[in-house]
């Protein structure tokens, strides 16, 4: 059982409403497991027992090599549970149905993870009404409200040959450790460690570590290091 984090103490992104990170802020230092961590880990196990019918159906779907349709249906149901209890329920479900979900991560009301290749790192924050595809969310990463993080840029067949009925999303997108993704952004490429994506941006190309981008398509507007020097 992973005991890498606490559950109820994750704050919403502190910056502006677009989810911008305060300049020069360092990721929190590692801490040893506490009694609260242990209590949350036990609660997640108990919730997994209650969710076992949903988890069993997801396991059967995965074993048969099918799509993520049942996973998506469960995500749509569980995203409607409000408050800290909803966060616990979502984490309990995702810990057993996707690649990984840290104990001290926070997955807000209305947010869904719809691809089993996704993972959510330690102390990561997923704001309300986000949709997450095959995306690895790094440690201390922050996603503001209504972020859409997709499984890359190509999801269907050629328009010339007709759009196929199945998604072709074999890729996995990385949102690096300590990255900040602003309100309403659409992420279709990797976001580097400590990078900032402005509100409403559309990321179609990889964002380097420490860079700041904004716009549609997202373009560089500076770097975290440059902001520190000018502060």
N, CA and C of each residue as an Amber inpcrd file, in Angstrom:
protein
   693
   0.8460000  -1.2000000   0.0000000   0.0000000   0.0000000   0.0000000
   0.8790000   1.2470000   0.0000000   0.6410000   2.1240000  -0.9090000
   1.4060000   3.3640000  -0.9620000   0.9670000   4.3060000   0.1370000
   1.9410000   4.8800000   0.8410000   1.6260000   5.8290000   1.9010000
   2.3910000   7.1040000   1.6540000   2.2820000   7.6230000   0.4550000
   3.1330000   8.7390000   0.0820000   2.4850000  10.0790000   0.3440000
   1.2790000  10.1420000   0.9290000   0.6890000  11.4410000   1.0810000
  -0.5610000  11.4290000   1.8970000  -0.9090000  12.5940000   2.3850000
  -2.1570000  12.7830000   3.1110000  -3.2110000  13.2570000   2.1450000
  -4.4690000  13.1900000   2.5790000  -5.5570000  13.4270000   1.6410000
  -6.2230000  14.7650000   1.8110000  -6.4820000  15.1620000   3.0190000
  -7.4130000  16.2570000   3.2360000  -6.7360000  17.6080000   3.3520000
  -5.4190000  17.6510000   3.2100000  -4.7260000  18.9050000   3.4410000
  -4.2090000  19.5470000   2.1650000  -4.5950000  19.0310000   1.0000000
  -4.1290000  19.6070000  -0.2530000  -4.9190000  20.8660000  -0.5500000
  -4.2710000  22.0180000  -0.6340000  -4.9990000  23.2390000  -0.9540000
  -5.2110000  23.3700000  -2.4460000  -6.1770000  24.1870000  -2.8140000
  -6.3180000  24.5550000  -4.2160000  -5.1210000  25.3780000  -4.6310000
  -4.8540000  25.4690000  -5.9520000  -3.6960000  26.2310000  -6.3940000
  -3.7270000  27.6420000  -5.8510000  -2.6330000  28.0670000  -5.2460000
  -2.5580000  29.3950000  -4.6500000  -2.2150000  30.4150000  -5.6840000
  -2.1430000  31.0240000  -6.4010000  -1.9040000  31.9330000  -7.4760000
  -3.1860000  32.5510000  -7.9140000  -3.2170000  33.0620000  -9.1210000
  -4.4190000  33.7250000  -9.5840000  -5.4420000  32.6940000 -10.0410000
  -6.5860000  33.1760000 -10.5230000  -7.6630000  32.2670000 -10.8800000
  -7.3070000  31.4050000 -12.0750000  -6.3240000  31.7920000 -12.8470000
  -5.9000000  30.9680000 -13.9690000  -4.9670000  29.8630000 -13.5720000
  -4.6420000  29.7270000 -12.2850000  -3.8040000  28.6430000 -11.8390000
  -2.3310000  28.9170000 -11.9750000  -1.8920000  30.1800000 -12.0140000
  -0.4840000  30.4960000 -12.1380000   0.2200000  30.2650000 -10.8180000
   1.4360000  29.7530000 -10.8740000   2.1970000  29.4960000  -9.6690000
   2.8930000  30.7590000  -9.2010000   3.0380000  30.9560000  -7.8830000
   3.8430000  32.0550000  -7.3850000   5.2790000  31.8930000  -7.8440000
   5.8870000  32.9580000  -8.3270000   7.2380000  32.8830000  -8.8670000
   8.2090000  32.4460000  -7.7910000   9.0890000  31.4980000  -8.1640000
  10.1660000  31.0910000  -7.2880000   9.7580000  30.1390000  -6.1860000
   8.5240000  29.6790000  -6.1690000   8.0950000  28.7980000  -5.0900000
   8.6390000  27.4100000  -5.3160000   9.3120000  26.8420000  -4.3150000
   9.9080000  25.5210000  -4.4360000   8.9050000  24.4610000  -4.0090000
   8.9890000  23.2560000  -4.5760000   8.1080000  22.1730000  -4.1580000
   8.3470000  21.8320000  -2.6960000   7.2980000  21.3820000  -1.9900000
   7.4680000  21.0100000  -0.5990000   8.4700000  19.8880000  -0.4430000
   9.1730000  19.8790000   0.6830000  10.1400000  18.8320000   0.9550000
   9.4170000  17.5300000   1.2970000  10.1230000  16.4030000   1.1140000
   9.5750000  15.1130000   1.4560000   9.3240000  15.0290000   2.9530000
   8.2310000  14.3900000   3.3160000   7.9210000  14.1760000   4.7180000
   7.6720000  12.7080000   4.9600000   7.9410000  12.2690000   6.1750000
   7.7010000  10.8790000   6.5350000   6.2120000  10.6460000   6.7210000
   5.7640000   9.4020000   6.5440000   4.3470000   9.0990000   6.7610000
   3.9280000   9.4460000   8.1850000   2.7440000   9.9810000   8.3260000
   2.2050000  10.3610000   9.6230000   1.0130000   9.4830000   9.9600000
   0.4650000   9.6990000  11.1690000  -0.7310000   8.9610000  11.5600000
  -1.8860000   9.2740000  10.6100000  -1.9680000  10.5400000  10.1540000
  -3.0180000  10.9050000   9.2020000  -2.8450000  10.1650000   7.8840000
  -1.5920000  10.0130000   7.4210000  -1.3300000   9.2590000   6.1940000
  -1.8340000   7.8260000   6.3270000  -1.5340000   7.2290000   7.4650000
  -1.9520000   5.8490000   7.6960000  -3.4670000   5.7280000   7.7310000
  -4.1250000   6.6800000   8.3990000  -5.5850000   6.6540000   8.4750000
  -6.2120000   6.7790000   7.0890000  -5.6550000   7.6530000   6.2620000
  -6.1820000   7.8230000   4.9100000  -5.9630000   6.5590000   4.0840000
  -4.7810000   5.9460000   4.2220000  -4.5060000   4.7130000   3.4830000
  -5.4950000   3.6150000   3.8540000  -5.8150000   3.5060000   5.1370000
  -6.7910000   2.5100000   5.5800000  -8.1740000   2.8390000   5.0130000
  -8.5460000   4.1170000   5.0450000  -9.8470000   4.5280000   4.5080000
  -9.9520000   4.1880000   3.0240000  -8.8670000   4.3760000   2.2830000
  -8.8940000   4.0710000   0.8560000  -9.1010000   2.5790000   0.6090000
  -8.4800000   1.7420000   1.4380000  -8.6670000   0.2980000   1.2950000
 -10.1240000  -0.0810000   1.5590000 -10.7070000   0.4900000   2.6150000
 -12.1040000   0.1910000   2.9250000 -13.0360000   0.6530000   1.8050000
 -12.7500000   1.8130000   1.2400000 -13.5730000   2.3040000   0.1390000
 -13.4280000   1.4210000  -1.0970000 -12.2290000   0.8810000  -1.3060000
 -12.0540000  -0.0260000  -2.4420000 -12.9160000  -1.2790000  -2.2980000
 -13.1020000  -1.7280000  -1.0500000 -13.9980000  -2.8650000  -0.8250000
 -15.4220000  -2.5000000  -1.2410000 -15.8650000  -1.3020000  -0.8510000
 -17.2110000  -0.8640000  -1.2200000 -17.3520000  -0.6850000  -2.7250000
 -16.2630000  -0.2820000  -3.3680000 -16.2900000  -0.0440000  -4.8110000
 -15.9450000  -1.2900000  -5.6190000 -15.8070000  -2.4280000  -4.9600000
 -15.3190000  -3.6360000  -5.6290000 -16.1540000  -4.0530000  -6.8500000
 -17.4940000  -3.8850000  -6.8660000 -18.2100000  -4.2420000  -8.1040000
 -17.7690000  -3.4180000  -9.3150000 -17.5560000  -2.1080000  -9.1060000
 -17.0840000  -1.2640000 -10.2010000 -15.6650000  -1.6410000 -10.6100000
 -14.8270000  -1.9010000  -9.6120000 -13.4350000  -2.2420000  -9.9010000
 -13.3300000  -3.5870000 -10.6030000 -14.1790000  -4.5300000 -10.2270000
 -14.1730000  -5.8250000 -10.8890000 -14.5520000  -5.6840000 -12.3630000
 -15.5470000  -4.8720000 -12.6440000 -15.9450000  -4.6560000 -14.0350000
 -14.8160000  -4.0100000 -14.8320000 -14.1040000  -3.0600000 -14.2270000
 -12.9650000  -2.4340000 -14.9010000 -11.8520000  -3.4460000 -15.1530000
 -11.6270000  -4.3330000 -14.1940000 -10.5880000  -5.3560000 -14.3520000
 -10.9380000  -6.2910000 -15.5010000 -12.2020000  -6.7020000 -15.5800000
 -12.6350000  -7.5840000 -16.6760000 -12.4710000  -6.8810000 -18.0180000
 -12.8390000  -5.6110000 -18.0690000 -12.6810000  -4.8520000 -19.3080000
 -11.2170000  -4.7880000 -19.7300000 -10.3220000  -4.5650000 -18.7650000
  -8.8940000  -4.5070000 -19.0880000  -8.3710000  -5.8610000 -19.5500000
  -8.7850000  -6.9380000 -18.8840000  -8.3170000  -8.2680000 -19.2470000
  -8.7710000  -8.6700000 -20.6510000  -9.9180000  -8.1990000 -21.0530000
 -10.4330000  -8.5120000 -22.3830000  -9.8440000  -7.6130000 -23.4580000
  -9.0020000  -6.6630000 -23.0570000  -8.3630000  -5.7910000 -24.0180000
  -9.3050000  -4.8180000 -24.6780000 -10.3950000  -4.5040000 -23.9910000
 -11.3820000  -3.6040000 -24.5610000 -11.0200000  -2.1430000 -24.3790000
 -11.9780000  -1.2820000 -24.6270000 -11.7840000   0.1500000 -24.4910000
 -11.8710000   0.5430000 -23.0190000 -11.8860000   1.8410000 -22.7740000
 -12.0220000   2.3600000 -21.4090000 -13.4500000   2.8340000 -21.1520000
 -14.4230000   2.2200000 -21.7960000 -15.7980000   2.7080000 -21.6810000
 -16.3640000   2.5260000 -20.2780000 -16.1010000   1.3800000 -19.6640000
 -16.6170000   1.1780000 -18.3210000 -15.8770000   2.0650000 -17.3250000
 -14.5640000   2.2140000 -17.5070000 -13.8040000   3.1380000 -16.6740000
 -14.3900000   4.5410000 -16.7690000 -14.7160000   4.9730000 -17.9750000
 -15.2900000   6.2960000 -18.1680000 -16.6550000   6.4120000 -17.4990000
 -17.4730000   5.3780000 -17.6180000 -18.7880000   5.4020000 -16.9850000
 -18.6710000   5.5240000 -15.4720000 -17.7410000   4.7880000 -14.8940000
 -17.5270000   4.8720000 -13.4370000 -17.0050000   6.2560000 -13.0530000
 -16.0990000   6.8030000 -13.8640000 -15.5690000   8.1300000 -13.5830000
 -16.6680000   9.1810000 -13.6200000 -17.5860000   9.0530000 -14.5820000
 -18.7060000   9.9970000 -14.6730000 -19.5910000   9.9280000 -13.4320000
 -19.7680000   8.7370000 -12.8890000 -20.5760000   8.5730000 -11.6830000
 -19.8630000   9.1390000 -10.4560000 -18.6060000   8.7640000 -10.2590000
 -17.8950000   9.1210000  -9.0340000 -17.4750000  10.5840000  -8.9940000
 -17.4010000  11.2320000 -10.1450000 -17.0060000  12.6480000 -10.1450000
 -18.0720000  13.5310000  -9.5160000 -19.2720000  13.0060000  -9.3220000
 -20.3820000  13.8020000  -8.8000000 -20.4540000  13.8050000  -7.2770000
 -19.5800000  13.0580000  -6.6140000 -19.5810000  13.0430000  -5.1470000
 -18.7930000  14.2630000  -4.6620000 -19.4120000  15.1580000  -3.8680000
 -18.7390000  16.4060000  -3.5150000 -17.8070000  16.2680000  -2.3160000
 -16.9710000  17.2930000  -2.1400000 -16.2010000  17.4630000  -0.9220000
 -15.0570000  16.4850000  -0.7440000 -14.4460000  16.5110000   0.4580000
 -13.3270000  15.6100000   0.7530000 -13.6880000  14.1330000   0.6130000
 -14.9240000  13.7610000   0.9540000 -15.3110000  12.3710000   0.7900000
 -15.2960000  11.9830000  -0.6790000 -15.7350000  12.8700000  -1.5530000
 -15.6640000  12.5850000  -2.9810000 -14.2400000  12.3800000  -3.4440000
 -13.3240000  13.2060000  -2.9300000 -11.9170000  13.0490000  -3.2670000
 -11.4100000  11.6710000  -2.8370000 -11.7580000  11.2570000  -1.6320000
 -11.3410000   9.9430000  -1.1490000 -11.8950000   8.8220000  -2.0270000
 -13.1650000   8.9180000  -2.3750000 -13.7910000   7.8790000  -3.1960000
 -13.1280000   7.7990000  -4.5670000 -12.8900000   8.9450000  -5.1830000
 -12.2490000   8.9450000  -6.4990000 -10.8460000   8.3530000  -6.4170000
 -10.0950000   8.7140000  -5.3900000  -8.7380000   8.1710000  -5.2730000
  -8.7650000   6.6690000  -5.0290000  -9.6800000   6.2070000  -4.1940000
  -9.7790000   4.7730000  -3.9400000 -10.0530000   4.0220000  -5.2360000
 -10.9370000   4.5700000  -6.0630000 -11.2580000   3.9230000  -7.3400000
 -10.0690000   3.9540000  -8.2910000  -9.4430000   5.1250000  -8.4510000
  -8.3710000   5.2520000  -9.4300000  -7.1070000   4.5000000  -9.0120000
  -6.8730000   4.3390000  -7.7040000  -5.6940000   3.5950000  -7.2660000
  -5.7260000   2.1540000  -7.7520000  -6.9310000   1.6360000  -7.9900000
  -7.0680000   0.2490000  -8.4300000  -7.4490000   0.1200000  -9.8980000
  -7.6010000   1.2300000 -10.6170000  -8.0840000   1.1320000 -11.9950000
  -7.1890000   1.8320000 -13.0150000  -6.2630000   2.6910000 -12.5700000
  -5.3220000   3.3390000 -13.4970000  -3.8980000   2.9840000 -13.0680000
  -2.8990000   3.5830000 -13.7050000  -1.5110000   3.2250000 -13.4260000
  -1.0820000   3.5570000 -12.0050000  -1.6260000   4.6160000 -11.4400000
  -1.2540000   4.9720000 -10.0780000  -1.9300000   6.2550000  -9.6460000
  -2.2040000   6.3450000  -8.3460000  -2.8020000   7.5520000  -7.7810000
  -2.3080000   7.6910000  -6.3520000  -1.5510000   8.7290000  -6.0770000
  -0.9200000   8.9100000  -4.7710000  -1.9490000   9.2020000  -3.6910000
  -1.6210000   8.8240000  -2.4700000  -2.5450000   8.9960000  -1.3550000
  -2.8370000  10.4550000  -1.0790000  -1.8450000  11.3330000  -1.2170000
  -2.0480000  12.7360000  -0.8760000  -2.3910000  13.5960000  -2.0860000
  -2.6740000  12.9770000  -3.2020000  -3.2000000  13.7300000  -4.3440000
  -4.6150000  14.2100000  -4.0300000  -5.0870000  15.1970000  -4.7860000
  -6.4660000  15.6800000  -4.6010000  -7.1340000  15.7630000  -5.9660000
  -8.2620000  15.0730000  -6.1230000  -9.0300000  15.0700000  -7.3630000
 -10.3820000  15.6890000  -7.0650000 -10.6270000  16.8670000  -7.5860000
 -11.7690000  17.6820000  -7.1890000 -13.0810000  17.2160000  -7.8210000
 -14.1600000  17.7910000  -7.3130000 -15.5180000  17.5360000  -7.8070000
 -15.6120000  17.7960000  -9.3110000 -16.2870000  16.9060000 -10.0020000
 -16.5200000  17.0870000 -11.4280000 -15.3840000  16.6550000 -12.3250000
 -14.2540000  16.2340000 -11.7560000 -13.1030000  15.8490000 -12.5690000
 -13.0920000  14.3500000 -12.8220000 -12.6890000  13.9670000 -14.0360000
 -12.7130000  12.5700000 -14.4510000 -11.3780000  12.1750000 -15.0620000
 -10.9580000  10.9680000 -14.7740000  -9.8220000  10.3410000 -15.4480000
 -10.3990000   9.2230000 -16.3050000 -10.1940000   9.2990000 -17.6150000
 -10.9210000   8.4260000 -18.5340000 -10.0100000   7.4950000 -19.3310000
  -8.7840000   7.3260000 -18.8710000  -7.8610000   6.4140000 -19.5400000
  -7.0400000   5.7040000 -18.4780000  -6.9750000   4.3860000 -18.5470000
  -6.3230000   3.6150000 -17.4920000  -4.8080000   3.7670000 -17.4910000
  -4.2290000   4.3950000 -18.5300000  -2.7810000   4.6220000 -18.5510000
  -2.3820000   5.9070000 -17.8250000  -3.3330000   6.6030000 -17.2620000
  -3.0610000   7.8290000 -16.5180000  -2.4690000   7.5040000 -15.1480000
  -1.8320000   8.5160000 -14.5480000  -1.3630000   8.4020000 -13.1690000
  -1.3350000   9.7880000 -12.5500000  -1.4920000   9.8330000 -11.2270000
  -1.5280000  11.0990000 -10.4870000  -0.4910000  11.0150000  -9.3810000
   0.4560000  11.9490000  -9.3900000   1.5860000  11.8840000  -8.4840000
   1.3100000  12.4470000  -7.0980000   2.2870000  12.2930000  -6.2570000
   2.2270000  12.7350000  -4.8710000   1.9730000  14.2430000  -4.7790000
   0.9950000  14.6200000  -3.9850000   0.6100000  16.0070000  -3.7200000
   0.1420000  16.7420000  -4.9730000  -0.1830000  16.0270000  -6.0260000
  -0.7490000  16.6770000  -7.2150000  -2.1680000  17.1560000  -6.9060000
  -2.5770000  18.2380000  -7.5600000  -3.9240000  18.8020000  -7.3820000
  -4.6000000  18.8770000  -8.7440000  -5.7690000  18.2550000  -8.8550000
  -6.5870000  18.3220000 -10.0660000  -7.8250000  19.1300000  -9.7110000
  -7.9700000  20.3070000 -10.2960000  -9.0660000  21.2020000  -9.9720000
 -10.4050000  20.6970000 -10.4830000 -11.4800000  21.4070000 -10.1590000
 -12.8220000  20.9770000 -10.5690000 -13.0010000  20.9320000 -12.0870000
 -13.7970000  19.9740000 -12.5300000 -14.2550000  19.8490000 -13.9210000
 -13.1190000  19.6420000 -14.9210000 -12.0700000  18.9540000 -14.5040000
 -11.0060000  18.5850000 -15.4350000 -11.3190000  17.2260000 -16.0610000
 -10.8190000  17.0260000 -17.2870000 -10.9200000  15.7340000 -17.9550000
  -9.5020000  15.2900000 -18.3020000  -9.1130000  14.1340000 -17.7820000
  -7.7430000  13.6530000 -17.9070000  -7.7310000  12.3780000 -18.7260000
  -6.9810000  12.3660000 -19.8180000  -6.8010000  11.1690000 -20.6200000
  -5.5780000  10.4000000 -20.1760000  -4.8120000   9.8780000 -21.1250000
  -3.5840000   9.1370000 -20.8140000  -2.4880000  10.1430000 -20.4720000
  -2.5000000  10.5970000 -19.2430000  -1.6120000  11.6770000 -18.7950000
  -0.9690000  11.2760000 -17.4730000   0.3530000  11.4100000 -17.3980000
   1.0660000  11.2310000 -16.1350000   1.2140000  12.5970000 -15.4770000
   0.4960000  12.8020000 -14.3810000   0.5650000  14.0810000 -13.6510000
   1.6200000  13.9350000 -12.5720000   2.6470000  14.7780000 -12.6260000
   3.7810000  14.6380000 -11.7350000   3.5170000  15.1090000 -10.3230000
   4.4950000  14.8930000  -9.4840000   4.4100000  15.3100000  -8.0970000
   4.3220000  16.8290000  -7.9970000   3.4630000  17.2960000  -7.1040000
   3.2840000  18.7310000  -6.8440000   2.7590000  19.5080000  -8.0470000
   2.3200000  18.8190000  -9.0890000   1.7270000  19.5150000 -10.2330000
   0.3410000  20.0320000  -9.8450000  -0.0780000  21.1360000 -10.4750000
  -1.3700000  21.7540000 -10.1900000  -2.1150000  22.0030000 -11.5020000
  -3.3440000  21.5040000 -11.5650000  -4.2220000  21.7680000 -12.6970000
  -5.3980000  22.5800000 -12.1770000  -5.6370000  23.7430000 -12.7720000
  -6.7370000  24.5990000 -12.3540000  -8.0570000  24.0550000 -12.9090000
  -9.1110000  24.8410000 -12.7530000 -10.4490000  24.3990000 -13.1500000
 -10.5640000  24.2340000 -14.6710000 -11.3090000  23.2040000 -15.0880000
 -11.6970000  22.9670000 -16.4860000 -10.5130000  22.7290000 -17.4120000
  -9.4600000  22.1670000 -16.8940000  -8.3310000  21.7800000 -17.7430000
  -8.6800000  20.4780000 -18.4620000  -8.3690000  20.4270000 -19.7510000
  -8.5250000  19.2000000 -20.5300000  -7.1340000  18.7250000 -20.9280000
  -6.7060000  17.6140000 -20.3260000  -5.3900000  17.0440000 -20.6180000
  -5.6050000  15.7790000 -21.4300000  -5.2740000  15.8380000 -22.7070000
  -5.6120000  14.7810000 -23.6540000  -4.4670000  13.8020000 -23.8250000
  -4.7700000  12.6820000 -24.4890000  -3.7800000  11.6250000 -24.7200000
  -2.9850000  11.9080000 -25.9900000  -2.4070000  13.0790000 -26.0840000
  -1.6740000  13.4550000 -27.2790000  -2.5410000  14.2150000 -28.2750000
  -2.0130000  14.4170000 -29.4780000  -2.6890000  15.2550000 -30.4730000
  -3.5270000  14.4800000 -31.4680000  -3.3280000  13.1670000 -31.6030000
  -3.9930000  12.4080000 -32.6580000  -4.8750000  11.3420000 -32.0270000
  -6.1820000  11.4440000 -32.2560000  -7.1300000  10.5510000 -31.6140000
  -8.0330000   9.8080000 -32.5930000  -7.8910000  10.0600000 -33.8800000
  -8.8070000   9.4380000 -34.8330000  -8.0910000   9.2300000 -36.1570000
  -8.7530000   8.5600000 -37.0670000  -8.1700000   8.2760000 -38.3650000
  -8.0830000   9.5100000 -39.2480000  -7.5250000   9.3100000 -40.4190000
  -7.3640000  10.3870000 -41.3850000  -8.7180000  10.9090000 -41.8460000
  -8.8130000  12.2330000 -41.9780000 -10.0620000  12.8200000 -42.4730000
 -10.3160000  12.4020000 -43.9150000  -9.2430000  12.2120000 -44.6980000
  -9.3990000  11.8060000 -46.0990000 -10.0070000  10.4080000 -46.2040000
  -9.6320000   9.5390000 -45.2430000 -10.1380000   8.1710000 -45.2630000
 -11.4130000   8.0210000 -44.4560000 -11.8560000   9.1100000 -43.8450000
 -13.0200000   9.0230000 -42.9750000 -12.5990000   8.8140000 -41.5390000
 -13.2110000   9.5520000 -40.6550000 -12.8610000   9.4330000 -39.2430000
 -13.3600000   8.1000000 -38.7220000 -12.4700000   7.3460000 -38.1040000
 -12.8390000   6.0210000 -37.6060000 -13.6630000   6.1360000 -36.3350000
 -14.3420000   5.0550000 -35.9950000 -15.2040000   5.0670000 -34.8210000
 -14.4560000   4.8840000 -33.5220000 -13.1990000   4.4150000 -33.5690000
 -12.4330000   4.1800000 -32.3520000 -11.3370000   5.2250000 -32.2130000
 -11.0220000   5.5560000 -30.9570000  -9.9380000   6.4820000 -30.6900000
  -8.5970000   5.7810000 -30.8870000  -7.6310000   6.5240000 -31.4120000
  -6.2670000   6.0310000 -31.5530000  -5.3910000   6.9010000 -30.6540000
  -5.2940000   6.5140000 -29.3960000  -4.5860000   7.3550000 -28.4290000
  -3.5380000   6.5320000 -27.6990000  -2.5530000   6.0520000 -28.4600000
  -1.5380000   5.1810000 -27.8870000  -0.5130000   5.9470000 -27.0650000
  -0.4360000   7.2520000 -27.2240000   0.5670000   8.0230000 -26.5240000
   0.1810000   8.3270000 -25.0840000   1.1770000   8.7660000 -24.3150000
   0.9630000   9.2290000 -22.9480000   1.6140000  10.5950000 -22.8110000
   0.8860000  11.5580000 -22.2850000   1.3790000  12.9180000 -22.1050000
   1.8660000  13.0820000 -20.6650000   2.9710000  13.7960000 -20.4920000
   3.5230000  14.0550000 -19.1650000   3.2760000  15.4990000 -18.7610000
   2.7420000  15.6940000 -17.5530000   2.7230000  17.0000000 -16.9030000
   3.7270000  16.8880000 -15.7610000   4.8500000  17.5740000 -15.8900000
   5.9940000  17.3470000 -15.0170000   5.7940000  17.7740000 -13.5770000
   6.7160000  17.3400000 -12.7390000   6.6880000  17.6950000 -11.3290000
   6.6590000  19.2130000 -11.1620000   5.7670000  19.6980000 -10.3050000
   5.7110000  21.1180000  -9.9940000   5.1740000  21.9970000 -11.1000000
   4.6250000  21.4170000 -12.1620000   4.0710000  22.2360000 -13.2470000
   2.7240000  22.8250000 -12.8270000   2.3810000  23.9750000 -13.4430000
   1.1050000  24.6560000 -13.1800000   0.3790000  24.8530000 -14.5080000
  -0.8650000  24.3850000 -14.5640000  -1.6640000  24.5080000 -15.7840000
  -2.8910000  25.3530000 -15.4520000  -3.0650000  26.4620000 -16.1760000
  -4.0740000  27.4610000 -15.8370000  -5.4830000  27.0920000 -16.2640000
  -6.4080000  27.9010000 -15.8060000  -7.8530000  27.7480000 -16.0370000
  -8.1810000  27.5150000 -17.5060000  -8.9260000  26.4500000 -17.7790000
  -9.4420000  26.2050000 -19.1180000  -8.4150000  25.8460000 -20.1670000
  -7.2010000  25.4970000 -19.7690000  -6.1740000  25.1410000 -20.7460000
  -6.4570000  23.7770000 -21.3580000  -5.9800000  23.5820000 -22.5900000
  -6.0570000  22.3000000 -23.2750000  -4.6290000  21.8220000 -23.5020000
  -4.3120000  20.6510000 -22.9690000  -2.9410000  20.1320000 -23.0180000
  -2.9170000  18.9130000 -23.9220000  -2.1580000  19.0110000 -25.0330000
  -2.0290000  17.9020000 -25.9740000  -0.5800000  17.4700000 -26.1570000
   0.3390000  18.0460000 -25.3720000   1.7550000  17.7050000 -25.4570000
   2.3560000  17.7940000 -24.0640000   3.5910000  17.3470000 -23.9300000
   4.2360000  17.2970000 -22.6260000   4.4580000  18.6880000 -22.0480000
   4.2940000  18.8000000 -20.7390000   4.5800000  20.0270000 -19.9990000
   5.7180000  19.7070000 -19.0410000   6.8250000  20.4330000 -19.1490000
   8.0240000  20.1170000 -18.3890000   7.9150000  20.4070000 -16.9060000
   8.9270000  19.9820000 -16.1800000   8.9850000  20.2050000 -14.7440000
   9.0170000  21.6980000 -14.4390000   8.1870000  22.1390000 -13.5060000
   8.1850000  23.5320000 -13.0920000   7.6930000  24.5060000 -14.1390000
   7.1120000  24.0210000 -15.2220000   6.6280000  24.9150000 -16.2830000
   5.2740000  25.5020000 -15.9020000   4.9120000  26.6170000 -16.5570000
   3.6350000  27.2960000 -16.3300000   2.8990000  27.3950000 -17.6620000
   1.6380000  26.9890000 -17.6670000   0.7750000  27.1160000 -18.8390000
  -0.3140000  28.1200000 -18.4880000  -0.4040000  29.2150000 -19.2310000
  -1.3640000  30.2660000 -18.9370000  -2.8020000  29.8290000 -19.1420000
  -3.7120000  30.5500000 -18.5050000  -5.1420000  30.2550000 -18.6100000
  -5.6080000  30.3050000 -20.0600000  -6.4230000  29.3400000 -20.4590000
  -6.9840000  29.3080000 -21.8020000  -6.0260000  28.9100000 -22.9000000
  -4.8320000  28.4930000 -22.5560000  -3.8390000  28.1360000 -23.5730000
  -4.1350000  26.7770000 -24.1940000  -3.6360000  26.5750000 -25.4060000
  -3.7400000  25.2920000 -26.0930000  -2.3230000  24.8080000 -26.3670000
  -1.9030000  23.7850000 -25.6650000  -0.5270000  23.2890000 -25.7530000
  -0.4730000  22.1950000 -26.8120000   0.1500000  22.5000000 -27.9550000
   0.2720000  21.5380000 -29.0450000   1.7090000  21.0690000 -29.2400000
   2.6710000  21.7390000 -28.5850000   4.0760000  21.3410000 -28.6510000
   4.6170000  21.2210000 -27.2340000   5.6320000  20.3690000 -27.0780000
   6.2050000  20.1580000 -25.7480000   6.6920000  21.4640000 -25.1320000
   6.4180000  21.6350000 -23.8460000   6.8530000  22.8120000 -23.0960000
   8.0940000  22.4180000 -22.3020000   9.2350000  23.0970000 -22.4850000
  10.4640000  22.7140000 -21.7650000  10.3370000  22.9340000 -20.2580000
  11.2210000  22.3010000 -19.5190000  11.2720000  22.5050000 -18.0780000
  11.4440000  23.9870000 -17.7550000  10.6670000  24.4780000 -16.8060000
  10.8170000  25.8420000 -16.3220000  10.2930000  26.9210000 -17.2380000
   9.7270000  26.5640000 -18.3880000   9.2320000  27.5730000 -19.3300000
   7.8420000  28.0480000 -18.9210000   7.4710000  29.2230000 -19.4180000
   6.1160000  29.7510000 -19.2470000   5.5450000  29.9930000 -20.6370000
   4.3590000  29.4630000 -20.9020000   3.7430000  29.6020000 -22.2200000
   2.3100000  30.0750000 -22.0530000   1.7820000  30.6870000 -23.1140000
   0.3890000  31.1290000 -23.1130000  -0.0560000  31.3120000 -24.5510000
  -1.3690000  31.2840000 -24.7700000  -1.9240000  31.5540000 -26.0870000
  -2.4230000  30.3090000 -26.7820000  -2.9560000  30.5140000 -27.9980000
  -3.4780000  29.4390000 -28.8290000  -2.9340000  29.6100000 -30.2450000
  -1.9410000  28.7940000 -30.6350000  -1.2660000  27.7780000 -29.8290000
  -0.3400000  28.4250000 -28.8000000  -0.0270000  27.6860000 -27.7390000
   0.7980000  28.2340000 -26.6600000   2.2060000  28.5500000 -27.1470000
   2.6720000  29.7570000 -26.8010000   4.0120000  30.2000000 -27.1820000
   4.7510000  30.6840000 -25.9420000   6.1030000  30.6220000 -25.9700000
   6.8780000  31.0250000 -24.7940000   6.6520000  32.5040000 -24.4550000
   6.5270000  32.7860000 -23.1860000   6.4200000  34.1730000 -22.7210000
   7.4690000  34.4770000 -21.6530000   8.3890000  33.5540000 -21.4130000
   9.4150000  33.7490000 -20.3860000   9.6990000  32.4290000 -19.7170000
  10.3280000  32.5060000 -18.5610000  10.6390000  31.2990000 -17.8050000
  10.5150000  31.5930000 -16.3210000  10.3950000  30.5500000 -15.5590000
  10.3240000  30.7140000 -14.1130000  11.6140000  31.3180000 -13.5900000
  12.7560000  30.8890000 -14.1780000  14.0310000  31.4350000 -13.7380000
  14.1110000  32.9350000 -14.0060000  13.6300000  33.3630000 -15.1900000
  13.6500000  34.7770000 -15.4990000  12.7810000  35.5900000 -14.5730000
  11.6560000  35.0390000 -14.1780000  10.7750000  35.7490000 -13.2490000
  11.4500000  35.8950000 -11.8930000  12.1870000  34.8600000 -11.4740000
  12.8770000  34.9420000 -10.1940000  13.9160000  36.0700000 -10.2090000
  14.6560000  36.1990000 -11.3130000  15.7020000  37.2250000 -11.3750000
  15.1080000  38.6300000 -11.3930000  13.9220000  38.7570000 -11.9760000
  13.3130000  40.0730000 -12.0990000  12.4340000  40.4460000 -10.9060000
  12.2920000  39.5090000  -9.9910000  11.4160000  39.7670000  -8.8410000
  12.0180000  40.8160000  -7.9180000
